[in-house]
Amino acid sequence: MSKFKFIKLLENDNLKLLKGKGESGDKMQAHIADRDTFLLILKGSLNFRLGTKNRSLEGDDFLEIPAQEVHSFTVDKPCEVLLVLDPKTKMTFVS
């Protein structure tokens, strides 16, 4: 098990696009962002926790993550995702 990893595909004044890839059991630590972000599951599946609710996401699922909402996830099946955010977004990890 390891930490889920993202690479930057694009960044300009208006948009930041990241691609993430993970294996079963990989995790993204709980964190909050100061701006809304958007997540698209390209393939595979993950268990996404948003606030106090868990949701299973699979290929082609899309999720808006509201600003200031604690969120995290664990990969269920090897997956790839796209994360779209404002380039000025600040994230804070929580325990």
Stockholm file with secondary structure:
# STOCKHOLM 1.0

chainA/1-95         MSKFKFIKLLENDNLKLLKGKGESGDKMQAHIADRDTFLLILKGSLNFRLGTKNRSLEGDDFLEIPAQEVHSFTVDKPCEVLLVLDPKTKMTFVS
#=GR chainA/1-95 SS CCBCEEEEEEECSSCEEEEEEECTTCEEEEEEESSCEEEEEEEEEEEEEETTEEEEEETTCEEEECTTCCEEEEEEEEEEEEEEECTTCCEEECC
#=GC SS_cons        CCBCEEEEEEECSSCEEEEEEECTTCEEEEEEESSCEEEEEEEEEEEEEETTEEEEEETTCEEEECTTCCEEEEEEEEEEEEEEECTTCCEEECC
//
